[in-house]
Amino acid sequence: MLLPSPDDIQLAPPPRRTQRVKRVRNIIFLKDVAVLGLTAFGGPQAHLAMMLQLLVDKRRYLKAAELLELTALCQILPGPTSTQTITAIGFRLGGPNLAYLTLLVWMLPAVCIMTGAGLTISYLDKEQVARLVQYVQPVAVGFVAYSAYKIAEKVIHTKTSVALMVVAAMLVYRFQVPWLMPILLLAGGLVTTFRYRRMPQQEKQPLQIEWSNFLLWLGVFIGAAVLGQYTQWLPVRLFENFYRNGSLVFGGGQVLAPLFYTEFVEFKHYLSSEEFLSGLGMVQALPGPNFSFASYIGALAMRREGSGLDGQLLGALVGAAGIFMPGTLLIFFLIRFWDQLKRYRVIKASLEGINAVSAGLVCAATFLLYHPLPDNPVNLGLIAATFLLLLWEKVPSYAIVGAALVAGLIW
C-alpha cells in the first residue's frame, strides 16, 4: 500500500477551508446574479451576452462552450430560457440549494416591479391609466413585431419551417382558444422529428435518469389540473393556468404574449386588452425575465374576488410561482443526463418544428394585439418607429418605453 508523501499532504486543502472557499464563491455568484437581475435588459439574446461577459469572461464560473450548451439545453425545454440557464449554472456550481437561491435572486426584482405595476393600475382611475399608457400600448405591439422578426430570422431556414410558421400563425389568428397553441407546438416538433436522418450522428451513451424532479413536475401538473377543475377558488385556478402555460410554452417570454392574451383577455376576461398591452409594454422595459408578466396578470385577475390588496398580492405570488416552477423542475430533471441526451438526433430534429411554430405564434400575436388599438396614423407610426429603433439596436428598450410614458403624461 502506497502512502501519500509529505508534499501531497501539504498541498491538499483542509476540508473546512474548501467549504469556506465554496461558500464565498457562492455568495459572490449570487451578487453577480443580482447585478444581472437589475441590469440585464433586452430579452434572452441580450441576457446571454451579459452572462458571457460577467459569468464567463470576468468570473470564469464556466467556459463559453458550456454556457452555450446550457442555453441549448434550456431551449429544448418549455419555460423561460434565461431563467433556466442561470438556474442551471447555479446548480452546477452549488447543487439544488444554490440553484433555488439563484432563481429567487434573478426573478425577484422584475416580479416585484410588475406586481407594483398591477396594483397601481388597479387603484388608478381608468381614464388616468388610459392617458398614461396610450403610447405604451402601440410600442408594446412594436416589441412583439420585432420579436417575431428576430425569432423567424433565427429559426426559419427550410420550406418546412416556413410552412409550419404560416399554418400556426393562421390557425392561432382564426381560432383564439388556449388549448390550440400547445397542440401546435407538439405537432410542429413531431413533423420535423421525421427529418432526424439529416442530423449528424454521434456515439450514444446509455441514459442514467433520475426521475424525481420529472415526477414532481408531472404530479403538480395533474394535481393542479384536478383542483382547478373542481374548485371555485380563483388563486388555485390561476396557479393551474400559469403552471400549464409555463409547462407548455416554448420560445421564451415572447411566446407568452399570444398565450396569455388568448386565455386571460379573450377567453376569461380577467383584464382588458388595454391593461394587458400596458403591462406587456412595461415588462419589455424591465431587466430580468419577461415571465414576470405573470405576476402582473395575477394581481389584476384577483380584483374579481374583491379581496383587496392582500388578495392581489396573493394573485401576484401565485402567478410568479406557477409560471416559474415548471421550468425549474424540468431543468433540474434534465441537466443530470443532458450530456447523454444531446447525442440523440431525434431531439435535435424536433426543435426545428417547435421553433417554427413558436415564430408563427408570435407573428399572430402581432395582429391580435393590434386589433384593440384605435386604427390611426399615430399608433401605426409608433409601431413602425419602435420596430425600426429596435432593429437599429442603438436605443435600449427601457428608453423607448420611458419615452412613451412621458409622452402619455404630457399629451
Backbone torsions as a table, in degrees:
resi	resn	phi	psi	omega
1	MET	NA	129.2	-178.1
2	LEU	-90.0	130.8	177.5
3	LEU	-95.6	148.4	178.0
4	PRO	-67.5	144.6	178.8
5	SER	-73.9	161.9	176.9
6	PRO	-58.3	-36.2	178.9
7	ASP	-62.9	-41.1	179.2
8	ASP	-63.3	-40.2	-179.1
9	ILE	-65.3	-39.3	-179.4
10	GLN	-69.4	-33.4	-177.6
11	LEU	-76.5	-24.4	-178.0
12	ALA	-72.0	122.0	-178.4
13	PRO	-71.3	141.4	177.4
14	PRO	-61.2	147.2	-179.4
15	PRO	-56.8	-41.3	-179.0
16	ARG	-63.6	-38.6	179.6
17	ARG	-66.1	-40.2	178.4
18	THR	-61.5	-44.4	179.2
19	GLN	-63.5	-38.6	-179.9
20	ARG	-66.2	-41.4	177.9
21	VAL	-62.2	-43.1	178.9
22	LYS	-63.6	-40.5	-179.5
23	ARG	-63.6	-43.5	178.6
24	VAL	-64.3	-42.4	178.5
25	ARG	-61.5	-40.7	-179.8
26	ASN	-65.2	-38.5	178.2
27	ILE	-65.1	-43.5	177.6
28	ILE	-62.5	-39.7	178.5
29	PHE	-62.2	-43.2	179.1
30	LEU	-65.0	-34.9	175.1
31	LYS	-64.1	-40.2	177.5
32	ASP	-64.7	-38.6	177.1
33	VAL	-64.0	-39.7	177.5
34	ALA	-62.4	-40.3	176.7
35	VAL	-60.6	-44.7	178.9
36	LEU	-64.2	-41.2	180.0
37	GLY	-62.3	-25.0	-179.6
38	LEU	-98.5	-12.0	-173.7
39	THR	-129.9	-7.3	-174.0
40	ALA	-85.3	84.6	177.0
41	PHE	-88.0	157.8	165.3
42	GLY	102.3	7.0	175.1
43	GLY	86.4	-177.4	-171.7
44	PRO	-56.5	-39.0	-178.4
45	GLN	-63.9	-45.8	178.2
46	ALA	-67.5	-36.9	177.9
47	HIS	-60.1	-43.0	-179.9
48	LEU	-62.1	-41.6	179.3
49	ALA	-62.5	-40.5	179.9
50	MET	-70.7	-35.8	176.1
51	MET	-64.6	-40.7	176.7
52	LEU	-59.7	-42.7	-176.7
53	GLN	-68.8	-46.6	-172.8
54	LEU	-88.1	-49.4	-172.0
55	LEU	-83.4	-27.3	-178.5
56	VAL	-99.2	-60.7	-173.5
57	ASP	-69.6	-43.2	-174.4
58	LYS	-86.3	-50.2	-173.0
59	ARG	-94.6	-24.3	179.4
60	ARG	60.7	39.9	174.2
61	TYR	-67.2	-30.3	179.1
62	LEU	-156.9	170.9	179.0
63	LYS	-87.1	160.8	-179.3
64	ALA	-60.4	-41.2	179.6
65	ALA	-62.5	-37.5	178.6
66	GLU	-67.2	-39.3	178.1
67	LEU	-64.3	-43.3	179.4
68	LEU	-65.5	-36.0	176.9
69	GLU	-65.5	-42.5	178.0
70	LEU	-63.3	-38.7	177.2
71	THR	-63.1	-41.9	177.3
72	ALA	-62.5	-40.5	177.2
73	LEU	-59.4	-45.4	-177.4
74	CYS	-69.6	-26.7	176.4
75	GLN	-70.1	-24.6	175.3
76	ILE	-68.8	-34.5	-173.1
77	LEU	-86.8	153.3	167.1
78	PRO	-70.8	156.4	177.8
79	GLY	114.6	-176.9	-176.1
80	PRO	-78.0	113.4	-173.4
81	THR	-60.0	-50.1	-177.7
82	SER	-62.3	-42.3	-179.4
83	THR	-63.5	-45.0	179.7
84	GLN	-65.5	-37.2	-179.5
85	THR	-63.6	-49.0	-176.6
86	ILE	-71.6	-30.0	174.4
87	THR	-67.5	-39.4	177.9
88	ALA	-64.4	-37.3	176.3
89	ILE	-62.4	-45.0	176.3
90	GLY	-59.8	-37.8	178.5
91	PHE	-63.5	-43.0	-179.1
92	ARG	-68.5	-32.8	-178.1
93	LEU	-79.5	-38.2	-172.3
94	GLY	-142.8	13.8	177.5
95	GLY	80.0	-169.8	-174.1
96	PRO	-59.9	-38.9	-177.3
97	ASN	-61.6	-47.6	178.4
98	LEU	-66.2	-34.3	179.3
99	ALA	-63.5	-43.2	178.5
100	TYR	-64.2	-42.2	177.1
101	LEU	-63.9	-38.5	178.0
102	THR	-60.3	-46.2	178.6
103	LEU	-59.1	-45.4	-177.7
104	LEU	-63.9	-47.4	-178.4
105	VAL	-65.1	-37.8	-178.3
106	TRP	-68.0	-43.9	-172.1
107	MET	-88.5	-21.7	-170.2
108	LEU	-59.6	-45.8	-178.5
109	PRO	-58.8	-49.0	-177.9
110	ALA	-66.7	-39.8	-179.9
111	VAL	-63.6	-42.7	179.4
112	CYS	-64.0	-42.9	-179.2
113	ILE	-66.0	-43.9	-179.4
114	MET	-69.4	-31.5	173.6
115	THR	-64.5	-44.5	176.7
116	GLY	-61.0	-38.4	178.4
117	ALA	-64.3	-42.2	178.7
118	GLY	-63.4	-42.2	178.6
119	LEU	-66.3	-39.9	-178.9
120	THR	-63.2	-46.6	-179.5
121	ILE	-64.8	-32.8	-179.9
122	SER	-63.7	-34.1	-173.3
123	TYR	-103.8	4.2	174.4
124	LEU	-92.4	154.4	173.2
125	ASP	-65.1	139.8	-175.8
126	LYS	-59.4	-35.5	179.2
127	GLU	-68.6	-37.4	176.9
128	GLN	-64.0	-44.6	178.5
129	VAL	-61.6	-43.9	-178.5
130	ALA	-60.4	-41.2	179.4
131	ARG	-68.6	-40.6	-176.7
132	LEU	-64.5	-40.9	-172.2
133	VAL	-106.5	14.0	-175.6
134	GLN	-60.4	-29.5	179.0
135	TYR	-100.1	-14.1	176.3
136	VAL	-70.2	-35.1	-175.5
137	GLN	-63.1	-51.2	175.3
138	PRO	-64.3	-31.4	175.3
139	VAL	-61.5	-40.1	178.0
140	ALA	-61.6	-39.6	177.3
141	VAL	-63.8	-38.0	176.4
142	GLY	-62.1	-38.2	176.1
143	PHE	-62.0	-43.1	-179.0
144	VAL	-66.2	-40.7	178.3
145	ALA	-61.8	-41.4	178.5
146	TYR	-66.0	-39.5	177.4
147	SER	-61.5	-40.9	178.4
148	ALA	-60.9	-42.4	179.4
149	TYR	-64.1	-45.7	-176.9
150	LYS	-67.3	-40.7	178.8
151	ILE	-64.6	-45.8	179.6
152	ALA	-61.5	-40.0	179.3
153	GLU	-60.6	-35.7	-176.6
154	LYS	-80.3	-35.5	-166.5
155	VAL	-115.0	-12.9	-177.1
156	ILE	-95.0	102.8	-177.8
157	HIS	-130.2	-7.5	-178.1
158	THR	-131.5	165.0	177.5
159	LYS	-64.1	-34.8	177.1
160	THR	-62.1	-42.1	178.7
161	SER	-63.8	-42.1	178.5
162	VAL	-60.3	-46.0	-178.8
163	ALA	-62.1	-45.6	179.3
164	LEU	-62.7	-41.1	179.5
165	MET	-62.6	-47.1	-177.5
166	VAL	-65.9	-46.0	-179.1
167	VAL	-62.7	-43.5	179.2
168	ALA	-62.6	-43.3	-179.5
169	ALA	-63.0	-43.0	-178.2
170	MET	-67.0	-42.4	-178.7
171	LEU	-66.7	-43.3	179.8
172	VAL	-66.8	-37.7	178.8
173	TYR	-66.3	-36.5	-176.7
174	ARG	-82.7	-42.5	-175.7
175	PHE	-115.6	98.5	-174.3
176	GLN	-93.4	75.4	178.4
177	VAL	-126.7	141.4	-172.4
178	PRO	-62.3	-35.5	-172.6
179	TRP	-74.6	-14.2	-176.2
180	LEU	-69.9	-37.0	-172.0
181	MET	-66.7	-48.4	176.4
182	PRO	-62.6	-32.8	177.0
183	ILE	-63.8	-42.5	178.9
184	LEU	-64.2	-40.4	179.2
185	LEU	-62.5	-45.0	178.7
186	LEU	-66.8	-39.6	179.2
187	ALA	-65.2	-40.0	177.7
188	GLY	-61.5	-43.0	176.8
189	GLY	-63.3	-37.1	179.5
190	LEU	-66.6	-39.8	-178.4
191	VAL	-59.9	-47.8	-175.4
192	THR	-83.3	-10.6	175.2
193	THR	-58.1	-34.1	-177.5
194	PHE	-70.5	-6.4	177.5
195	ARG	-95.6	16.4	-172.8
196	TYR	-64.1	-23.7	-178.3
197	ARG	-64.8	-19.4	179.1
198	ARG	-79.0	-13.0	-179.6
199	MET	-79.3	146.1	176.7
200	PRO	-65.0	137.3	-177.2
201	GLN	-85.8	138.6	178.3
202	GLN	-124.8	157.0	178.6
203	GLU	-68.3	127.2	-176.3
204	LYS	-88.5	151.3	174.5
205	GLN	-121.6	146.3	179.9
206	PRO	-61.8	134.6	-178.5
207	LEU	-77.5	132.0	173.7
208	GLN	-115.6	102.6	-168.5
209	ILE	-108.7	130.9	169.2
210	GLU	-100.5	117.1	-168.7
211	TRP	-90.6	-3.4	-169.4
212	SER	-59.2	-48.8	-177.9
213	ASN	-68.4	-34.6	177.0
214	PHE	-65.9	-43.5	179.3
215	LEU	-65.1	-35.5	176.4
216	LEU	-64.8	-45.4	177.1
217	TRP	-58.7	-47.0	-178.1
218	LEU	-66.3	-39.6	179.4
219	GLY	-63.3	-43.6	177.6
220	VAL	-65.2	-40.1	-179.9
221	PHE	-59.3	-49.4	-178.5
222	ILE	-70.7	-43.7	-179.9
223	GLY	-61.5	-43.2	178.7
224	ALA	-65.1	-38.0	179.0
225	ALA	-64.3	-42.4	-180.0
226	VAL	-67.0	-47.8	179.4
227	LEU	-62.9	-41.0	178.8
228	GLY	-62.3	-29.2	-179.8
229	GLN	-74.6	-34.7	-170.7
230	TYR	-109.3	3.7	178.1
231	THR	-116.5	153.3	175.4
232	GLN	-102.7	0.4	-177.4
233	TRP	-76.8	117.8	-171.1
234	LEU	-61.1	-40.1	179.5
235	PRO	-57.2	-38.5	178.2
236	VAL	-66.3	-43.7	179.3
237	ARG	-66.0	-36.8	176.5
238	LEU	-64.3	-43.2	178.4
239	PHE	-58.6	-43.5	178.3
240	GLU	-61.7	-43.3	179.5
241	ASN	-59.6	-49.3	-176.8
242	PHE	-71.8	-38.0	179.3
243	TYR	-64.4	-40.6	178.3
244	ARG	-63.5	-46.5	178.9
245	ASN	-63.5	-41.5	178.8
246	GLY	-66.4	-23.2	179.9
247	SER	-85.7	-17.7	-171.1
248	LEU	-122.0	-3.4	-176.7
249	VAL	-91.0	123.1	174.7
250	PHE	-108.8	143.3	175.9
251	GLY	107.4	2.6	174.1
252	GLY	83.9	-164.9	-172.9
253	GLY	-62.7	-27.0	-178.6
254	GLN	-63.5	-35.8	-177.0
255	VAL	-75.9	-16.2	177.9
256	LEU	-63.5	-33.7	-174.2
257	ALA	-56.1	-54.0	179.3
258	PRO	-65.7	-35.2	179.2
259	LEU	-63.9	-51.0	-178.4
260	PHE	-66.5	-40.8	-178.0
261	TYR	-63.2	-45.2	-178.9
262	THR	-63.6	-44.0	-174.4
263	GLU	-78.5	-48.0	-169.4
264	PHE	-93.1	-21.9	178.7
265	VAL	-101.3	-59.1	-174.9
266	GLU	-73.0	-40.6	-170.6
267	PHE	-91.9	-45.3	-173.7
268	LYS	-108.0	-13.8	175.1
269	HIS	58.0	39.2	177.0
270	TYR	-73.1	-27.2	177.1
271	LEU	-149.8	162.4	-177.9
272	SER	-81.9	163.4	178.2
273	SER	-63.8	-33.4	178.0
274	GLU	-65.1	-43.5	178.2
275	GLU	-65.2	-39.4	179.2
276	PHE	-61.5	-49.3	-178.2
277	LEU	-65.8	-34.2	177.5
278	SER	-62.5	-47.6	178.4
279	GLY	-64.4	-39.2	179.3
280	LEU	-63.1	-39.7	176.5
281	GLY	-65.5	-39.9	-179.4
282	MET	-65.5	-43.0	-176.7
283	VAL	-65.9	-26.4	176.8
284	GLN	-68.6	-24.2	-177.8
285	ALA	-89.7	-3.3	-175.1
286	LEU	-98.3	153.1	169.6
287	PRO	-76.2	167.3	176.3
288	GLY	85.0	-163.6	-171.6
289	PRO	-77.4	138.0	174.9
290	ASN	-68.7	-17.3	178.7
291	PHE	-66.0	-11.5	174.4
292	SER	-62.7	-13.6	175.0
293	PHE	-54.7	-29.0	-179.1
294	ALA	-62.7	-34.8	179.7
295	SER	-67.5	-34.5	176.2
296	TYR	-64.2	-48.8	-179.3
297	ILE	-65.1	-40.5	178.8
298	GLY	-60.8	-41.1	178.9
299	ALA	-64.4	-42.3	-179.3
300	LEU	-72.3	-36.0	-178.8
301	ALA	-63.1	-32.5	-176.0
302	MET	-75.2	-4.2	174.2
303	ARG	-60.1	-29.8	-177.4
304	ARG	-64.6	-26.1	-178.9
305	GLU	-78.4	-17.9	-178.0
306	GLY	65.4	28.8	-175.3
307	SER	-95.0	6.1	174.5
308	GLY	74.5	-157.7	-174.8
309	LEU	-62.6	-42.8	-178.9
310	ASP	-60.1	-43.3	179.9
311	GLY	-64.4	-38.9	179.8
312	GLN	-70.4	-36.6	174.6
313	LEU	-63.7	-38.6	175.8
314	LEU	-62.8	-41.2	177.9
315	GLY	-61.9	-40.8	178.0
316	ALA	-64.9	-41.3	179.0
317	LEU	-64.7	-43.6	178.8
318	VAL	-62.7	-41.7	179.0
319	GLY	-61.7	-46.3	-179.7
320	ALA	-65.5	-43.9	-179.8
321	ALA	-64.4	-43.9	-177.4
322	GLY	-65.9	-37.9	-175.2
323	ILE	-82.1	-30.9	-177.0
324	PHE	-90.5	-26.1	-174.1
325	MET	-63.0	-45.2	-176.8
326	PRO	-59.7	-47.6	-179.5
327	GLY	-61.7	-36.1	179.1
328	THR	-66.2	-46.8	179.5
329	LEU	-63.7	-38.4	-178.1
330	LEU	-71.2	-36.3	179.0
331	ILE	-70.9	-35.0	175.1
332	PHE	-62.6	-37.4	179.8
333	PHE	-69.7	-46.6	-168.5
334	LEU	-83.2	-29.8	-174.2
335	ILE	-64.0	-23.0	-176.5
336	ARG	-70.8	-25.8	179.7
337	PHE	-129.8	25.5	-178.9
338	TRP	-61.9	-40.1	-177.4
339	ASP	-59.2	-32.3	177.1
340	GLN	-82.3	-39.6	-173.8
341	LEU	-67.6	-36.7	-173.8
342	LYS	-67.7	-7.7	177.9
343	ARG	-82.2	-9.8	-177.4
344	TYR	-87.0	126.1	-175.5
345	ARG	-68.9	-30.1	-178.7
346	VAL	-61.1	-39.2	-179.8
347	ILE	-64.0	-46.8	-179.9
348	LYS	-64.6	-38.8	-177.3
349	ALA	-66.3	-36.3	-177.5
350	SER	-66.8	-24.5	-178.4
351	LEU	-63.7	-32.0	-179.6
352	GLU	-59.0	-47.7	-179.3
353	GLY	-69.7	-40.1	179.1
354	ILE	-62.0	-44.6	-179.5
355	ASN	-68.0	-36.8	179.2
356	ALA	-64.9	-43.7	177.3
357	VAL	-64.4	-39.4	177.0
358	SER	-58.2	-42.5	177.2
359	ALA	-61.3	-40.5	177.8
360	GLY	-63.4	-38.6	178.1
361	LEU	-62.0	-41.3	-178.6
362	VAL	-72.2	-34.7	174.7
363	CYS	-60.6	-46.1	178.6
364	ALA	-62.6	-37.6	-179.2
365	ALA	-62.3	-33.8	178.9
366	THR	-56.8	-45.4	-178.6
367	PHE	-77.7	-37.2	179.2
368	LEU	-63.4	-38.4	-178.6
369	LEU	-77.6	-22.3	179.1
370	TYR	-76.8	-32.2	-173.2
371	HIS	-55.1	-42.1	-178.5
372	PRO	-68.9	-14.8	-177.6
373	LEU	-79.9	149.7	172.3
374	PRO	-59.7	133.5	-177.2
375	ASP	-85.5	84.4	-178.1
376	ASN	-135.2	164.6	-177.1
377	PRO	-60.3	-31.7	-178.7
378	VAL	-63.4	-49.2	-179.3
379	ASN	-65.0	-42.6	177.9
380	LEU	-61.9	-41.5	179.4
381	GLY	-64.5	-40.1	179.2
382	LEU	-67.0	-39.1	177.3
383	ILE	-61.8	-46.9	-179.3
384	ALA	-65.1	-42.3	-178.9
385	ALA	-64.3	-42.1	178.1
386	THR	-61.0	-46.3	179.4
387	PHE	-58.3	-46.4	-176.9
388	LEU	-69.1	-37.8	178.2
389	LEU	-64.5	-41.1	177.0
390	LEU	-67.3	-36.6	178.7
391	LEU	-66.1	-34.7	179.5
392	TRP	-70.3	-27.8	174.6
393	GLU	63.6	26.0	177.5
394	LYS	-107.7	-21.5	-177.8
395	VAL	-109.8	121.4	-179.2
396	PRO	-67.8	154.8	-175.3
397	SER	-62.5	-38.4	-178.5
398	TYR	-65.6	-29.9	177.3
399	ALA	-68.8	-37.7	178.6
400	ILE	-64.4	-47.9	-179.5
401	VAL	-67.0	-39.4	177.0
402	GLY	-60.2	-42.4	177.3
403	ALA	-63.5	-37.2	178.6
404	ALA	-66.8	-39.1	177.2
405	LEU	-65.4	-43.1	178.5
406	VAL	-62.8	-41.7	178.2
407	ALA	-61.1	-38.2	177.5
408	GLY	-66.3	-33.2	177.5
409	LEU	-70.7	-35.8	-175.1
410	ILE	-79.6	-47.0	-177.3
411	TRP	-101.8	NA	NA
